[in-house]
Amino acid sequence: MNDVKTFCDTYYVDRKQTDSEKWDGLEEKFGQGNLLPLWVADMDFQIPEKAREALMERVEHGVFGYSKPSDTYFDAFINWQQKRHGIELKEEWVRFTTGVVNSFNFIIQAFSQEGDAVLVLPPVYYPFFSAVEKNNRVLIHSELRNDGGAFTMDFADIEQKIIAHNIKILLHCSPHNPVGRVWTRAELTTLFDICQKHGVLIISDEIHQDFIREGQEFVSALRLDEKYQEMLFVLTSASKSFNLAGLLHSHVIIPDEEKRRRFDAHLEKVANNAQSTMGMIATEACYRYGEEWFDSLQQVIEHNYQIIRREAARLLPKAVVSDKQGTYLAWLDLSSYVTEEKMTEMMQERAQIAIDYGSWFSSNFGQFIRINLATKPENIELAMTRLADALTN
Ligand SMILES: Cc1ncc(COP(=O)(O)O)c(C=O)c1O
């Protein structure tokens, strides 16, 4: 607990009136400004000191013209991937974009046609749906199986949908937001075999790759058999791990040369010079110097997750808290306590918390909520007390 307290005392900040979407966008998003915000996935913590210093040095320099990635950038990024995840990354595989959501939109645009079908595995990060639909592709769902809060892929259904709809692309979340699964090598291999058999390209969104719970092993798509690399796009960013989302910097990793060429040609059309100077500076510094900060942050997230488990067991014993293997998000099934129709009233008017509603991730999960754990423990305690009061009184 001491480390948790020290981390929060050092890095937690009051973000009200800083134009924070999470804190200052409540009225706009929820129609109520008085809620405790535990929704959108960013953190209430400052970034590591060294990253702030690197940014300040650039501010002092005072020039913000076009930039290009340096050798030291690649060094820091490739080392992090190697050391933390055992990924052997080649510099020439890496492309830059101004965000992971942009990245999967670009790939869908470049590697499928209007009317083509794209498969997603809900409940899942909802911008996956809009990326498919707004690009006039056909959105096909293969829902995860929920066995008492333990989520798995339904491989028979996935293969059947791929065949029935002539799926061109699978948009996959690994680790999985919101259910918190860290997919095993065996699961990923089965999934990738099915996709390869039917010529389906895979976008593996690995933005949550660093948030892996002790005892779990994250297996990047880049660590599976090399034979899958011809069909693969891997998306990463330091933006979740180090709270840099506003700096608009992310990576698209494409091992296949032909696919890189096609991606580059598309990027030239839609996002010329898609690189953020400050994003690159912060990312390099975080990967180079941020390991200790990150490991302490993980303790805060674990501590907060344990508060949810403990308080749910004590006050809401029929709530099902999914096993959070990865991410900094808790996923709760409240169906024993609240109907979907009463959800907004319970969460907003009574508990006064702003969470991500399960219905945003799938129409079949309207009695679930997602709680963002990347804040100080007091906020999580308060949310659980209010939630229990609302649901049981
Ligand atoms: C799975 C997933 N992909 C992408 C993003 C957002 O990425 P970006 O801000 O780089 O567009 C999030 C944010 O929560 C996410 O959970």
The ligand as an ORCA input file, in Angstrom:
! r2SCAN-3c Opt
* xyz 0 1
  C      -8.609     -1.061    -27.715
  C      -8.366      0.404    -27.882
  N      -7.892      0.854    -29.051
  C      -7.657      2.179    -29.248
  C      -7.891      3.104    -28.245
  C      -7.659      4.563    -28.501
  O      -6.496      4.805    -29.153
  P      -6.119      6.258    -29.704
  O      -6.436      7.236    -28.629
  O      -4.677      6.134    -30.001
  O      -6.929      6.462    -30.940
  C      -8.381      2.662    -27.019
  C      -8.669      3.629    -25.950
  O      -9.229      3.320    -24.935
  C      -8.613      1.277    -26.837
  O      -9.093      0.807    -25.679
*
